[in-house]
């Protein structure tokens, strides 16, 4: 990843300021982010992975069009892995004790 690529990710994909990105990276100073982007200092080896992770968690989850409301879908395969059971929700109060709501 180059400084220009970092700037592109920060501005276009993350829509963050240097200060916001630094905070998301665990308290990195905004000046350090700017210096990485300009190529004035080397950025840490974990940075590319961290940036891509931030992009991934900010992207909206897409629901399959044929999944019914309440179904749980495996994101990797698109397979429906759980369907609503229609059962009464239960609440566990103490070990071994279950009460219907």
N, C-alpha and C positions, 0 to 999 in steps of 0.2 A: 504494500500500500504506500502510495506517495502522499505528500502533503496536500497536493491538489485533490487527490481522491478523498482524503480525510475531510477536507473542506466541503466537497460535494456531498458526501454522506451526511455531514453535520447539518448543512443548510437545506438540502433538497429532500433527503430521506428521513432525517430525524427532526427537521425543523427546530433546531436548537441554537442557542447562542453559545459562544465559547464557554461562558460561565456555567450554563446549564449542562453542557457536555462534561465539563470538568467535575461538576457535582455528581453527575450520573456515574462517572468513573471512580468515585470514591474520594472526592475532595481534591482533585487536581486543580491547580490554579488556572484561571482563564488565560493568563499570559503564557503558560506552558502550552496550552492547546494552540494558541495563535502561533507560537514559535515552532511547534510541530508542523503546522500547516505551511509555514514559510520555508521549512527545511533548515531552520537555524539550529535546531537541536534534534537529535535522534529520539524517536518515540520508543516506548518499551515494546518488547516482543509480543506481549499479550494484546496490544491495542487493536489490531485488525480483528481478532476474534471477539473482543469486547464490543467493538462498533457493530459488527455483523449481528451479534446477539441483541444489542439494543434495537437494531432495525427489525429483527425478527419478532421481538415481543411487542413492538408498536404496530405491526401490520394487523389490520383487522382480520379476525377469523372468518373464513368463508364457510357457510353452512351448505351442505349439499342440497340441491334443489329438491331431491326426492326423499330427503329425511323428514320425517314427521316431527312436529314440535315435541320436545321432551326426549327425543332419541339422542343417545350418545354415539358419536361417530369417531372412529379411529382416524386421526388426521393424516397419518401416513398412507393408509390403504383405502380410506373412504368407506370402509365397511361399518355397518351399524353394529355396535357391540352391546348396546343395552337399549331396551324399549321401556316406556312407562308401564308399570305393572298394574296400575289401577287399585293397588292395595292401599289400605289406610296407613298414613305415615305413623311411625312409632317413635317414641322418645325413650332413650335408655336413661334411667335415673340412677341406679346404683348397680353394682356388679350383679348380673343375673336377673335384674328386675326390668321388665319392659312394660310400658303403659301405652295404650293407643291414645292419640290426641283427640 
